[in-house]
Amino acid sequence: MTEYLAILSSLAWPFSITVAWLVGEFGQRWTGLPRISFYGLAGFLLAAPQIGVLPRPDAGAALLLADVAFGLVLFELGYRINLRWLRTNPWIGAAGLTESLLTFGAVLFVARAFGAPDINALMLASLSMATSPATLVRVINEQRSSGQVTERALHLCALNCVLAVFAFNASVGLWIFRTFEDVGDALWNSLVVLAVSAFTGAVFGLVVPALLRALGKMAQDGTAAFALAVILLVSITFTLGLSPVVAALAFGLTARHRRVAFSQTQRNFGALGELLTVVLFVFAASTLDWQKVWAGGALAIALVAARLAAKTLGVMAFAHLSGISWRKGALTGVSLVPLSVFVILLIEHARLAGVQVVEELRAVAAVTMLLEVFGPILLQRALVWAREAPANPEQEHAA
């Protein structure tokens, strides 16, 4: 009997990933909604606290695999960032900074209004600044979206991620130092982590293209080389306690500005990228417990509403200055709603660092579950309403 249980246990993850992929394919075909919403829902239902098919994720191995999957997405996001555009139109950066700070303030106010302790409220506010690159990139690729809203959402997402990592690391540092008098040390340590992570990613962005050019294999072997480089970069930053998020973004950004050209297949990392996307979203949802989701439901709804309002108003405030209409500014703000995967990975890294206060953030589980399912749907609708993506890209592609 024990042998049978061991066999079943070893099959849990392959079985669950296969089920999630099938649910995503059929769910997208029948409803037209993004596949990743179904991946997240399947992962949540199959998780240990729910149906119990999946064991509780191993904090080391599973997190590293999820980081690799996330790293591939972040590399692609970094590659799509055009620094020249941001220099030419600085109001886009101003909009990103404004909506991030408004989000931080709004979520901090709501969390304190619900009686959250100061350190918990700071962590919630820091996490809420972010937009999930995994959701944004995958939905944009799936919808074959292009246009002003799409490009601004990608650029603002990258800025959000860097600011959120800085603020969250500072909050973690503050919790470790235990006193608000040490806020300067916490901010400095967070800044150092960001700087070293960005430098490490930039070094990869210089070395890998140079190596491929020296070998004369830039065109045919680019996909495998950059995928392997991302895996190595994530492993290094994971081991050294740096930020895989910032390192992978810097890698992609530097590779773009080293004049590396990618085909559509390379940018999606092909079948490897698709498979790891399923793994990433199943892993993220499998960390959630329905009891915590239920317990934090009221606060989660308030936080999601405050976050949506802050991001939308922050982007709209600079819409005309940055060259778009109020409507497209509002839709860009709505497209920044996805959050889930980014939050879970930051929290898992904080747990590994010994920050147990995150266990008390019951609202995080509820916010994550809400945006795991509904975030991609809102993003998809925003892109369709902006007329930058077809309502049903699969049918259009088939035609």
C-alpha positions in Angstrom: 0.0 0.0 0.0 2.8 2.4 0.9 4.4 1.7 -2.6 1.2 2.6 -4.3 0.9 5.8 -2.3 4.5 6.7 -3.2 3.7 6.2 -6.9 0.5 8.3 -6.7 2.4 11.0 -4.9 5.1 11.1 -7.6 2.5 11.4 -10.3 0.6 14.3 -8.6 2.4 17.2 -10.3 2.6 15.7 -13.8 -1.1 14.7 -13.5 -2.1 18.2 -12.2 -0.1 20.1 -14.9 -1.7 17.9 -17.6 -5.2 18.5 -16.2 -4.6 22.3 -15.9 -3.4 22.4 -19.5 -6.5 20.5 -20.7 -8.8 22.7 -18.7 -7.0 25.8 -20.1 -7.4 24.6 -23.7 -11.0 23.6 -23.5 -11.9 26.5 -21.3 -10.4 29.0 -23.7 -12.1 27.3 -26.7 -15.6 27.3 -25.0 -15.5 30.7 -23.4 -12.9 32.7 -25.2 -11.3 33.7 -21.8 -7.5 33.6 -21.2 -6.0 30.1 -20.6 -4.1 31.2 -17.6 -7.3 32.0 -15.7 -8.1 28.3 -16.0 -4.6 27.2 -15.1 -4.9 29.1 -11.9 -8.4 27.8 -11.1 -7.3 24.2 -11.7 -4.1 24.6 -9.5 -6.2 26.1 -6.7 -8.8 23.3 -6.8 -6.2 20.5 -7.0 -4.1 22.0 -4.1 -3.5 20.2 -0.8 -5.9 22.4 1.2 -8.7 21.9 -1.3 -9.1 18.5 -3.2 -5.7 17.4 -2.0 -4.3 16.0 -5.3 -1.2 18.2 -5.1 1.2 18.0 -2.1 2.2 21.3 -0.4 4.9 22.8 -2.7 8.5 22.3 -1.6 9.9 25.7 -0.7 13.2 25.2 -2.5 12.8 23.1 -5.7 9.3 24.2 -6.7 10.1 27.8 -6.0 13.3 27.6 -8.1 11.3 26.1 -11.0 8.7 28.8 -10.7 11.4 31.4 -10.7 12.8 30.0 -13.9 9.4 30.1 -15.6 8.9 33.6 -14.3 12.4 34.6 -15.4 11.7 33.6 -19.0 8.7 35.9 -19.0 10.6 38.7 -17.4 13.4 38.4 -19.9 10.8 38.8 -22.7 9.2 41.8 -20.9 12.7 43.4 -20.5 13.4 42.8 -24.2 10.2 44.7 -25.1 11.1 47.8 -23.1 12.2 50.7 -25.3 14.3 53.1 -23.3 14.5 55.5 -26.2 10.6 55.8 -26.1 10.7 56.5 -22.4 13.3 59.2 -22.9 11.3 60.8 -25.7 8.1 60.7 -23.8 9.0 61.0 -20.1 5.3 61.4 -19.1 4.9 57.7 -19.4 7.5 57.2 -16.7 5.8 60.0 -14.6 2.4 58.1 -15.0 4.0 54.9 -13.8 5.6 56.5 -10.8 2.4 58.3 -9.9 0.1 55.3 -10.2 2.5 53.2 -8.2 2.7 55.7 -5.4 -1.1 56.3 -5.4 -1.6 52.5 -5.2 0.8 52.3 -2.3 -1.0 55.0 -0.4 -4.5 53.8 -1.2 -3.8 50.2 -0.1 -1.9 51.4 3.0 -4.9 53.5 4.0 -7.4 50.6 3.4 -5.3 48.1 5.2 -4.9 50.3 8.3 -8.7 51.1 8.1 -9.3 47.3 8.5 -7.0 47.2 11.5 -3.9 45.7 9.9 -0.6 46.2 11.9 1.8 48.8 10.4 4.3 46.2 9.1 1.5 44.1 7.5 0.0 47.2 5.9 3.4 48.2 4.5 3.9 44.8 3.0 0.4 44.7 1.5 0.9 48.2 0.0 4.3 47.2 -1.4 3.0 44.1 -3.0 0.0 45.9 -4.5 2.2 48.3 -6.4 3.2 45.5 -8.8 1.6 44.2 -12.0 2.2 40.5 -12.8 4.5 40.3 -15.9 3.6 36.7 -16.4 -0.1 37.4 -16.8 0.5 40.5 -18.9 2.9 39.0 -21.3 1.0 35.7 -21.7 -2.4 37.4 -22.3 -0.8 39.9 -24.8 0.8 37.0 -26.7 -2.3 34.9 -26.6 -4.5 37.8 -27.8 -1.9 38.9 -30.4 -2.4 42.4 -29.1 -0.5 45.5 -30.3 -1.0 49.2 -29.9 -0.6 52.1 -27.5 -2.4 50.5 -24.5 -0.4 47.3 -25.0 3.0 48.9 -25.2 2.3 51.3 -22.3 1.0 48.5 -20.1 4.2 46.5 -20.7 6.5 49.5 -19.9 4.5 50.5 -16.8 4.5 46.8 -15.7 8.3 46.7 -15.7 8.5 50.0 -13.7 5.9 48.6 -11.3 7.9 45.5 -10.7 11.1 47.3 -9.9 9.4 49.7 -7.5 7.4 46.9 -5.8 10.6 44.8 -5.3 12.3 47.8 -3.8 9.4 48.6 -1.5 8.8 45.0 -0.5 12.5 44.4 0.2 12.6 47.5 2.3 9.5 46.3 4.3 11.2 42.9 4.8 14.3 44.7 6.0 12.3 46.8 8.3 10.7 43.7 9.8 14.1 42.1 10.3 15.5 45.2 11.9 12.3 45.3 14.0 12.2 49.1 14.5 11.2 52.0 12.4 14.3 53.9 13.5 16.2 51.6 11.1 14.2 52.5 8.1 17.3 54.0 6.4 19.2 50.7 6.7 16.2 48.8 5.3 16.0 51.2 2.3 19.7 51.1 1.7 19.8 47.3 1.8 16.9 47.1 -0.6 18.6 49.5 -3.0 21.8 47.5 -2.9 19.9 44.3 -3.7 18.3 46.0 -6.7 21.6 47.4 -7.9 23.5 44.2 -7.7 20.6 42.2 -9.3 20.4 44.7 -12.2 24.2 44.6 -12.7 24.2 40.8 -12.8 21.4 40.8 -15.4 23.2 43.5 -17.5 26.4 41.4 -17.5 24.4 38.5 -18.9 22.9 40.8 -21.4 26.3 41.8 -22.6 28.1 38.4 -22.5 25.5 36.1 -24.1 24.9 38.1 -27.3 28.7 38.6 -27.7 29.2 34.8 -27.3 26.5 34.0 -29.8 28.0 36.5 -32.3 31.5 35.0 -31.8 30.0 31.5 -32.5 28.1 32.8 -35.5 24.9 31.2 -34.2 22.8 34.2 -33.2 19.9 33.2 -35.5 19.5 29.4 -35.1 20.6 28.9 -31.5 19.4 32.1 -29.9 16.3 30.6 -28.2 18.2 27.8 -26.4 21.1 30.0 -25.5 18.9 32.7 -23.9 16.7 30.1 -22.2 19.8 28.4 -20.7 21.2 31.8 -19.7 17.9 32.8 -17.9 18.0 29.5 -16.0 21.6 30.1 -14.9 20.9 33.7 -14.0 17.8 32.8 -11.9 19.8 30.1 -10.2 22.6 32.4 -9.3 20.3 35.2 -8.0 18.2 32.6 -6.1 21.3 31.2 -4.4 22.8 34.6 -3.6 19.5 36.1 -2.2 19.3 38.7 -5.0 16.2 39.6 -7.0 15.5 37.2 -10.0 12.8 39.7 -11.1 15.2 42.7 -11.5 18.0 40.5 -12.9 15.9 38.9 -15.6 14.4 42.3 -16.6 17.9 43.8 -16.9 19.0 40.8 -18.9 16.2 41.2 -21.5 16.6 45.0 -21.6 20.3 44.8 -22.2 19.9 42.1 -24.8 17.5 44.3 -26.7 19.9 47.2 -26.7 22.7 45.0 -27.9 20.7 44.7 -31.2 19.6 41.1 -30.7 16.6 40.4 -33.0 14.1 37.7 -31.9 11.5 35.9 -34.0 8.0 35.4 -32.5 8.8 31.8 -31.6 12.0 32.8 -29.8 10.2 35.5 -27.9 7.7 33.0 -26.5 10.5 30.4 -25.9 8.3 27.9 -27.8 7.1 24.8 -26.2 9.4 25.3 -23.2 7.8 28.7 -22.5 4.2 27.2 -22.8 4.9 24.3 -20.5 6.6 26.5 -17.8 3.7 28.9 -18.0 1.3 26.1 -16.9 3.7 25.0 -14.2 4.1 28.6 -12.9 0.3 29.3 -12.6 -0.5 25.9 -11.1 2.3 26.4 -8.6 1.1 29.9 -7.7 -2.5 28.8 -7.2 -1.5 25.7 -5.3 0.0 27.7 -2.5 -3.4 29.2 -1.6 -5.7 27.9 1.2 -9.5 28.3 0.7 -9.8 29.1 4.5 -7.4 32.1 4.2 -9.1 33.2 0.9 -12.5 33.2 2.7 -11.1 34.9 5.8 -9.5 37.7 3.9 -12.4 38.2 1.4 -13.8 41.5 2.6 -10.4 43.2 2.9 -9.4 41.7 -0.4 -12.3 43.2 -2.3 -11.6 46.6 -0.8 -7.9 46.3 -1.7 -8.6 45.3 -5.3 -11.1 48.2 -5.7 -8.6 50.7 -4.2 -5.8 49.3 -6.3 -7.8 49.4 -9.5 -9.0 53.0 -8.8 -5.4 54.2 -8.0 -3.8 52.7 -11.1 -6.5 53.9 -13.4 -6.5 57.5 -12.0 -2.7 57.6 -11.9 -2.4 56.7 -15.6 -5.4 58.9 -16.7 -3.8 61.9 -15.0 -1.0 61.8 -17.6 -3.0 60.5 -20.6 -3.2 63.7 -22.6 0.3 64.8 -21.6 1.7 61.5 -22.8 -0.2 61.5 -26.1 -3.3 59.3 -25.6 -7.0 59.9 -24.9 -8.6 59.7 -21.5 -10.3 56.4 -22.6 -7.0 54.7 -23.5 -5.5 56.0 -20.3 -8.2 54.4 -18.3 -7.9 51.1 -20.3 -4.1 51.2 -19.7 -4.8 51.5 -15.9 -7.3 48.6 -16.1 -4.7 46.5 -17.9 -2.3 46.9 -14.9 -4.8 45.0 -12.6 -3.1 41.4 -12.8 -1.0 40.8 -9.7 -1.1 37.1 -8.5 2.0 35.3 -9.6 4.3 38.2 -8.8 3.0 38.4 -5.2 3.3 34.7 -4.5 6.9 34.5 -5.6 7.9 37.5 -3.5 6.1 36.1 -0.5 7.8 32.7 -1.0 11.2 34.4 -1.1 10.4 36.3 2.1 9.4 33.0 3.8 12.8 31.5 2.8 14.5 34.6 4.3 12.7 33.8 7.6 10.0 36.5 7.4 7.1 34.7 9.1 4.9 37.8 9.3 3.7 37.0 5.8 1.7 34.1 7.2 -0.6 36.7 8.9 -1.4 38.4 5.6 -4.7 36.6 5.1 -5.9 39.2 2.6 -3.0 38.3 0.3 -4.4 34.9 -0.4 -7.8 36.3 -1.2 -6.4 39.1 -3.4 -4.2 36.6 -5.2 -7.1 34.2 -5.9 -9.4 37.0 -7.1 -6.7 38.3 -9.5 -5.5 34.9 -10.5 -8.8 34.3 -12.1 -10.3 37.7 -12.9 -7.1 39.7 -13.5 -6.4 38.0 -16.9 -10.1 38.5 -17.9 -10.0 42.2 -17.1 -6.7 42.6 -19.0 -8.2 40.7 -22.0 -11.3 43.0 -22.0 -9.2 46.1 -21.8 -7.2 45.1 -24.8 -10.4 44.2 -26.8 -12.1 47.5 -25.7 -9.0 49.4 -26.9 -9.4 47.7 -30.3 -5.8 46.3 -30.0 -6.8 42.7 -29.8 -9.6 40.6 -31.5 -12.4 39.3 -29.3 -11.5 35.8 -30.4 -8.0 35.6 -31.6 -8.1 31.8 -32.1 -10.9 31.9 -34.6 -9.3 34.9 -36.4 -6.0 33.0 -36.7 -7.8 29.9 -38.0 -9.6 32.0 -40.6 
